[in-house]
Amino acid sequence: MSSRSSRTGNGFSWRQTIGWGLLSLAMCAPVASQAQSSVTLYGIIDTGVEYVTNNGPTKSSAVRVPSFTASIPSRWGFRGKEDLGGGLSAVFVLESGFAPSTGALNQGGRLFGRQAYVGLSGRWGTFTLGRQYSQIYWALPGDTMGPNIYAAGDLDPYLSQARVDNAVAYTFTTSGLTVAATYSFGRDAVDPAAAGGCAGQSPTDWRACKSMSAMVKYEAATWGVAAAFDRNYGGGGTGSPLPTSSLTDTRAVIDGYVKFGTATIGAGYLHRINHGAQTATLFDAVSNYWWLGGTYLPAPQIALDAQFGHISVNSSSAGASVIAARAAYLLSKRSSVYITVGHMFNERNATFTIDGGVLPPASTPLPGVDQTGVMVGARHQF
């Protein structure tokens, strides 16, 4: 208490100060009691046994358990929201990816490598800071098989793991329309280059390892469409696909879906310009990638999926096509079993893998060699 407020006749007396304090607490008490907060623990455990042909220079076959993805990558996390009043809320997400085969952490061994952000949400939209997805990840409603181990996404694995560190994001949604943007001050110093990795934030080069993305999406009851732009700046140094910050890797995508009863048809097109230093593969190349797929539920407990994708690289023979299918039986709302198959058709100089190349030991085939994969698995979500 200051000397001014402690003396009667010279400002408030100490009794008046206590009285006003109690009145303030009484006035604030109803507001505090009305504020609501919630924290949700959630997760998915998804794994199985896979058979893959034509691995490595000996073209050997392998039977193994995936370490990264199955029909959906395994993860667990916390999602929280606190009502701050006046339509404003505090939000956060902490999400960890792991390999059920060993219990090890994915995303470079980070505890919350999938997502780790905090922010504010209100009528004006949501503003978040931390490790987050690029907007191109959210702009794929037409990808009917998503991160399935065999899918059109094997032709561009970046799409299923497009995350950025040190990022700020803004999202606004109204009446089915969503507009969003993300900017990273240094996208990643842990993930490999194929997953968008770089050297993190730079104190000397303002462009080094920066990332920016934007999305527009509209979803109605029976259809949806989205478009997104994603650009990664280089700066990873010698040996990196983008060694200097003057080099960029840019993607633009448009896709959508239509529902017919219990069936959904989705399609998309992605154009990529990669100014990387390597010239024998997708790097330093212009590529065009498109896919077409569908989902059908013949019964409430049965889900059937199929998808075809193709990528062409300039006018060279470094492209590929992939066809994939999946049949799932829902044991309950949370548990299911499934079988999924896929085949990769590599052109003469291409080395695309049917499982995305994420399973140790490396499953990369020789240039121009096709691959087939079959997996039986189970999934539970909580």
Sequence and secondary structure as in RCSB ss.txt:
>XXXX:A:sequence
MSSRSSRTGNGFSWRQTIGWGLLSLAMCAPVASQAQSSVTLYGIIDTGVEYVTNNGPTKSSAVRVPSFTASIPSR
WGFRGKEDLGGGLSAVFVLESGFAPSTGALNQGGRLFGRQAYVGLSGRWGTFTLGRQYSQIYWALPGDTMGPNIY
AAGDLDPYLSQARVDNAVAYTFTTSGLTVAATYSFGRDAVDPAAAGGCAGQSPTDWRACKSMSAMVKYEAATWGV
AAAFDRNYGGGGTGSPLPTSSLTDTRAVIDGYVKFGTATIGAGYLHRINHGAQTATLFDAVSNYWWLGGTYLPAP
QIALDAQFGHISVNSSSAGASVIAARAAYLLSKRSSVYITVGHMFNERNATFTIDGGVLPPASTPLPGVDQTGVM
VGARHQF
>XXXX:A:secstr
  TTTTSTTSS  HHHHHHHHHHHHHHHHHHHHH  EEEEEEEEEEEEEEEEEEETTTTEEEEE  SS SSS  E
EEEEEEEEEETTEEEEEEEEEEB TTT  B TTT TT SEEEEEEEETTEEEEEEEEE HHHHT TT TTTT SS
SGGGG GGGGG EEEEEEEEEEEETTEEEEEEEESS  SSS GGGT      SS TTTT EEEEEEEEE SSEEE
EEEEEEEE    TTSSS STT EEEEEEEEEEEEETTEEEEEEEEEEEE  S  SSSTTEEEEEEEEEEEEEEET
TEEEEEEEEEEEETTSS  EEEEEEEEEEESSSSEEEEEEEEEEEE TT    TTTT SSS     TT  EEEEE
EEEEEE 
